[in-house]
Amino acid sequence: MVKLGELNSVKAARVFADYCVTQGWSVQAVVEDAQRAAIYVDESQLQPVNQALQEFLHNPGHPRYDAAAWQRSQTVSGFGGGQLWSGLQFKDVSGPFTVLVLLLALLVYGWQQVAPQQASAALGIFVQFAAINVQESWRWFSPALLHFSLTHLVFNLMWWWLLAGQFERRLGTGQLVSLALSSALIANVAEYLLVGPHFGGLSGVVYALFGYFWWAGRLNPAQGLYLEKGMVAFMLIWMLLGFLDVLWVSMANWAHLGGLLAGCGWAWLLRHKAARPD
């Protein structure tokens, strides 16, 4: 994809990109900063998209742009809404692996409510199993499905749904599976070696996705995977507060850091990979 130009309104750029997609053009709006967004387009479609952009700039309030936004399942009022947080239609922001992990985490949480010790014993990392019995080496991954409160579960699944769903749609199921499994392994091993075996949660993988979005927005903005600066700051501060141990909850801090580094590494590895068109 090639860069067509920039708009000094992020919201306007997203509305225009939505309109182009409904016309069958491969167009992405990529945020450069809080005030600017770049328009990327497939090189073979450069001429018609450029003409459409001139029409949009001449009359951005035309009803066809609002209609296109609704067609793309986005909630728009004028130039309202945002790519990450608006139009959260399940079918639009999820793929098969995203849904599978979400359902597994919900089922495991239900199991934990019925038989907490049995569920933790079956899925957690324990020295006598993980370090000795090679046949149960899958235990290095399974703690990602364990959650110890409803708040813990909802927080992780919300981020998983939003970030993993976008990642899977843009880069494919295979890439998401690879990132999720590798980051779960790195996060779980880090927490086990530095703290101990008693932990769980999808947050290590969530932080890997966060790290990917953070650095992919810098290394390959044409992928269309990025986070606003305020959200990046929130996630980094949240992790720092966990290490400072000033929060009211116990956090698997080394799993978070391990996942974050894994996600940043994946962003570098895939820095030249083109994203699928929406």
Secondary structure, DSSP 8 states (H G I E B T S, - for coil): -EEEEEES-HHHHHHHHHHHHHTT--EEEEE-SSS-EEEEE-GGGHHHHHHHHHHHHH-TT-HHHHHHHHHTT---STT---TTTS---GGGS--HHHHHHHHHHHHHHHHHHH-HHHHHHHHS--IIIIIT-GGGGGGGTGGGG--SSHHHHHHHHHHIIIIIHHHHHHH-HHHHHHHHHHHHHHHHHHHHHHT-S----THHHHHHHHHHHHHHHHH-GGG-----HHHHHHHHHHHHHHHHT-SSS---HHHHHHHHHHHHHHHHHTTT------
